Amino acid sequence: MKSMHSIDMETVEMTLDIMKYAINRISNTNPELGSPVREEELLNRVGETVTKEGIGGEKAFQMFKDVLVKTAVPADHPRHLAFVPAAPTRAATLFDLVTSASSMHGAYWMTGGGGIFCENQAMKWLVSLTGLPEGAFGVFTSGGTSANLSAMIAAREAWRDRNEDNRAYKALLITSNGAHSSVKSMAKVIDADIILVDDDEDDRLTGKWLQKAIDDLSELDRKRLFAVVATGGTTNAGIIDELDTVADVCEKENLWYHVDAAYGGGALAAPSVRHLFTGIERADSITIDPHKWMFSPYDCGAVIYKDLELAKNAHSQKGSYLDIFKDPGAQGFNPSDYQIQLTRRLRGLPLWFSLAMHGTDKYTEAIERGLELAQNAAQQIEAAPHLELVRDPSLSCVLFRRVGWNPDNYRDWTYDNHKAGFALVTPTKWTKNGKTETISRFCFINPDTTEKDIEEILASMK
Ligand SMILES: *Cc1c(COP(=O)(O)O)cnc(C)c1O
């Protein structure tokens, strides 16, 4: 009897069908902007798909193509400017298929050697962008959330190892109001308390404000404080904290300094804005998401440490079945030693292949294009009587208001554009001087977005 691992005509046909779909999809620069459908409705349309006998690959794939994928919003649509969109290169997406097909275990050099070599080549470039000193290195994670978590764990363990008394305290960390939600929720995961510091007039966390927050702590809280998280490009507004002065305070106060550049990290490769990140080279750890502004397919984050040994102390897993690596060729970099995951996909491979194919200059060009689109959008907004810039663009984020609109108007506009398959641009909230306002926001990642796309979207607000 044939098993599900055997190769027969059906498998061959399915392979061809799937490769054909993949080729068509990655060469499509204007994929349909799917709109969401309730789960019951989807079940109505496709029925139960997992049954005792199976419904057959052909039918399942047909449903996926005709119904299911159409209810998802493709992150690489050029008029998807909400959240942080994505725009994986074709090379990276194709190599994601190769990564799966190669079935490599990415936890240990012993099993993943050549693949880890490739990941590390890509990592070497990422690390070089940060300007961290010799010896700094990192590892690819499932995303910014797990990169932030991995860094926070390394920070807390280093703090405890430095002084056994620290084990008696519940850990406390400081970040800013603009920090990403994952920082707050990962603090919960490690059972740490968190203090949110107000931003300065320019909406940044600065050394001055950080110092003030530390000086205001009770004696007990000061003992509990182990880390500061600054942001290298807030997700909502692209704002970069004053990384250099925050570094000064962290050094003076002997605190672990983490920079969350999950979204903004791509801009480290852009000469026009690189100076805004001055001070990042003094961080103890940095998060960068290649699946955001480095054109990798989901999911791919990265955590980089100044001192890898501290990460290893926190994350290395011991198991009796792991002590078998006798072969000298098996001795090498084990990604599982530096982040929370053991078994892992070699998720840095798509980035590596794309970098190897195109070269890093092309990355610089594509990232500069996102910055240019933000500047162009700002000019178009300033020239339009019905629109106002809320603040100058930071990185590739543009916050703007439609004069006279209330939150319902923004919501209806988003809905109408999405429903029409035209664009996905969502409202956001912006707080200034204690006043919170609903506004609109662009975030540019995709170099295929055009000035005309922006013009048409803005015209739809008339
Ligand atoms: C997106 C983002 C995260 C979370 O990253 P995921 O990859 O979604 O887990 C964390 N921090 C910042 C600043 C982000 O923009």
PDBQT file of the ligand as one rigid body, heavy atoms in Angstrom, charges set to zero:
ROOT
HETATM    1  C1  LIG A 501       7.641  44.711  14.848  1.00  0.00    +0.000 C 
HETATM    2  C2  LIG A 501       8.355  45.117  16.047  1.00  0.00    +0.000 A 
HETATM    3  C3  LIG A 501       8.572  44.212  17.102  1.00  0.00    +0.000 A 
HETATM    4  C4  LIG A 501       8.002  42.837  17.096  1.00  0.00    +0.000 C 
HETATM    5  O1  LIG A 501       8.584  42.059  16.117  1.00  0.00    +0.000 OA
HETATM    6  P1  LIG A 501       7.867  40.742  15.558  1.00  0.00    +0.000 P 
HETATM    7  O2  LIG A 501       8.781  40.332  14.473  1.00  0.00    +0.000 OA
HETATM    8  O3  LIG A 501       6.512  41.154  15.096  1.00  0.00    +0.000 OA
HETATM    9  O4  LIG A 501       7.805  39.760  16.668  1.00  0.00    +0.000 OA
HETATM   10  C5  LIG A 501       9.323  44.639  18.175  1.00  0.00    +0.000 A 
HETATM   11  N1  LIG A 501       9.812  45.893  18.222  1.00  0.00    +0.000 NA
HETATM   12  C6  LIG A 501       9.623  46.782  17.245  1.00  0.00    +0.000 A 
HETATM   13  C7  LIG A 501      10.210  48.151  17.365  1.00  0.00    +0.000 C 
HETATM   14  C8  LIG A 501       8.880  46.422  16.120  1.00  0.00    +0.000 A 
HETATM   15  O5  LIG A 501       8.690  47.327  15.140  1.00  0.00    +0.000 OA
ENDROOT
TORSDOF 0
